[in-house]
Amino acid sequence: MLKDITLGQYFPGDTPAHRLDPRTKILITILYIVALFNAKWLVSYAVMAAVLMTCIAISKVKPRALTKGLKPIFIIVAFTAVMNLFFTSGTPLGAGWLLSHITVEGCWAAFFMILRIVMLIMGTFLLTYTTSPITLTDGLEHLMNPLKKIRVPVHELSMMMSIALRFIPTLIEETDKIMSAQKARGADFESGNFLRRAKALVPILVPLFISAFRRADELATAMECRCYHGGEGRTALHVLRYRAADYLTLVAFAALVAGIILLKKAGL
């Protein structure tokens, strides 16, 4: 299960998606989310699915990597679907105790909610899959530059977000190693009731926290040794510049949002 968590991973490549400015990718991800939450019916979701498939094809990220990242949220998706099935008012699906509590509107709501969550996760994962942590930090910092006028530590916030994303795969790998070591010593994490399994996780959490703090201390020491003192007076090795492809992509996703809103008003 832990190996299925792919958030924060970066897959190097030389595709049009990889070459886009990080600010463009952040902005189109936001526009994609806005469009997805405005999708209402089959036509809207079909358009969003076509856009997502096109982005996956352009980025050349293997669909298996995206679907693999969906496994850890299976319980959340299933719970959300059940809640929509049983708690959406409307026309009962049929007679009997079970069917009378499930409505036609609930089935559609559950179906669209599952689609929305799956497409949301897959779309946002493409951002980290095609953008390195350093480039993502630069993009976030440039987008939040106006906040410097009100003394918001933009560089430090961007750096913390980038480090957090970068260390997610590392901590997952560390957790997997600790679990394997505990299993080799006879630990059992799968049998028993919920409380017993939760109690069995304690031997994992303690060394994991110790390892995380040790890595944080080592990272802080390394940054100090390289004379890192925040964003004051720092310059960028690679200066970010928008190209024609960036402007065209932004216009295309802005048009996507407008089109989805129009489809929503039309009930499609």
KANORGI-V518691 format. One record per residue. N is the residue number from 1. RES is the residue in one letter. OMEGA is omega in degrees with one decimal (none if undefined). Layout:
BEGIN
n:res:omega
N:RES:OMEGA
N:RES:OMEGA
END
This chain:
BEGIN
n:res:omega
1:M:-178.5
2:L:-179.4
3:K:179.9
4:D:179.6
5:I:-175.3
6:T:179.5
7:L:177.8
8:G:179.4
9:Q:178.9
10:Y:178.8
11:F:-178.4
12:P:179.0
13:G:179.6
14:D:180.0
15:T:175.7
16:P:178.5
17:A:178.2
18:H:-175.4
19:R:178.4
20:L:175.7
21:D:-178.9
22:P:177.6
23:R:177.4
24:T:-178.3
25:K:177.5
26:I:-178.3
27:L:-179.2
28:I:174.1
29:T:177.3
30:I:178.6
31:L:177.6
32:Y:179.5
33:I:178.2
34:V:179.4
35:A:-178.1
36:L:-179.5
37:F:174.5
38:N:177.2
39:A:-173.9
40:K:-171.6
41:W:-170.3
42:L:-177.7
43:V:-179.9
44:S:-179.4
45:Y:176.5
46:A:177.5
47:V:-179.7
48:M:178.1
49:A:178.6
50:A:178.0
51:V:179.7
52:L:179.3
53:M:177.7
54:T:179.1
55:C:178.5
56:I:179.8
57:A:-179.8
58:I:-178.2
59:S:-179.3
60:K:172.8
61:V:-178.3
62:K:178.2
63:P:179.2
64:R:178.7
65:A:179.4
66:L:-179.9
67:T:177.6
68:K:179.1
69:G:-179.9
70:L:-175.4
71:K:-178.6
72:P:-178.6
73:I:-178.2
74:F:-178.3
75:I:179.8
76:I:-179.9
77:V:-179.4
78:A:179.6
79:F:179.3
80:T:179.4
81:A:179.9
82:V:179.1
83:M:178.6
84:N:-179.7
85:L:-170.6
86:F:-174.5
87:F:174.0
88:T:-177.7
89:S:179.5
90:G:-177.6
91:T:179.1
92:P:-177.8
93:L:-179.9
94:G:179.2
95:A:-178.8
96:G:-174.8
97:W:-175.6
98:L:-176.4
99:L:179.7
100:S:178.9
101:H:178.3
102:I:-177.9
103:T:176.5
104:V:178.6
105:E:177.8
106:G:177.9
107:C:178.1
108:W:-179.9
109:A:178.7
110:A:-179.9
111:F:-178.6
112:F:178.5
113:M:176.8
114:I:178.1
115:L:-176.9
116:R:-179.0
117:I:-179.1
118:V:-179.6
119:M:177.3
120:L:-180.0
121:I:-178.1
122:M:-179.5
123:G:-179.5
124:T:176.7
125:F:179.3
126:L:179.2
127:L:-178.9
128:T:179.6
129:Y:-174.5
130:T:-178.4
131:T:179.3
132:S:-179.5
133:P:-179.3
134:I:179.0
135:T:178.6
136:L:177.4
137:T:179.3
138:D:-179.9
139:G:178.4
140:L:-178.9
141:E:179.8
142:H:-179.8
143:L:-178.0
144:M:-178.9
145:N:179.3
146:P:-179.5
147:L:178.3
148:K:-179.6
149:K:176.9
150:I:173.6
151:R:173.1
152:V:179.9
153:P:-173.2
154:V:-177.4
155:H:-178.2
156:E:178.1
157:L:178.8
158:S:179.4
159:M:-179.9
160:M:178.8
161:M:179.9
162:S:179.3
163:I:179.1
164:A:178.2
165:L:-177.3
166:R:-174.0
167:F:176.2
168:I:177.7
169:P:179.9
170:T:180.0
171:L:176.8
172:I:178.3
173:E:178.4
174:E:178.5
175:T:179.3
176:D:178.3
177:K:-179.8
178:I:179.0
179:M:178.3
180:S:178.5
181:A:179.8
182:Q:177.7
183:K:178.1
184:A:177.8
185:R:175.6
186:G:179.8
187:A:-179.0
188:D:-176.7
189:F:-171.8
190:E:-178.2
191:S:178.8
192:G:-179.7
193:N:-175.6
194:F:-177.7
195:L:-180.0
196:R:179.1
197:R:176.8
198:A:178.2
199:K:-179.6
200:A:-179.8
201:L:-178.7
202:V:178.1
203:P:176.9
204:I:-174.2
205:L:-177.5
206:V:178.3
207:P:178.9
208:L:177.8
209:F:178.7
210:I:179.1
211:S:180.0
212:A:178.3
213:F:178.8
214:R:178.4
215:R:178.5
216:A:179.1
217:D:178.5
218:E:178.7
219:L:178.3
220:A:178.8
221:T:179.5
222:A:179.8
223:M:177.5
224:E:178.9
225:C:177.6
226:R:174.4
227:C:177.2
228:Y:-179.7
229:H:179.2
230:G:-173.8
231:G:-177.1
232:E:176.1
233:G:-178.4
234:R:174.8
235:T:-177.3
236:A:176.1
237:L:178.2
238:H:-180.0
239:V:-178.2
240:L:178.2
241:R:176.6
242:Y:175.2
243:R:-178.1
244:A:180.0
245:A:179.3
246:D:179.8
247:Y:179.5
248:L:179.4
249:T:178.6
250:L:178.5
251:V:-179.3
252:A:-179.3
253:F:173.5
254:A:176.2
255:A:177.2
256:L:179.1
257:V:179.7
258:A:179.8
259:G:179.9
260:I:178.0
261:I:177.1
262:L:177.4
263:L:179.1
264:K:179.0
265:K:178.6
266:A:179.6
267:G:-179.0
268:L:none
END
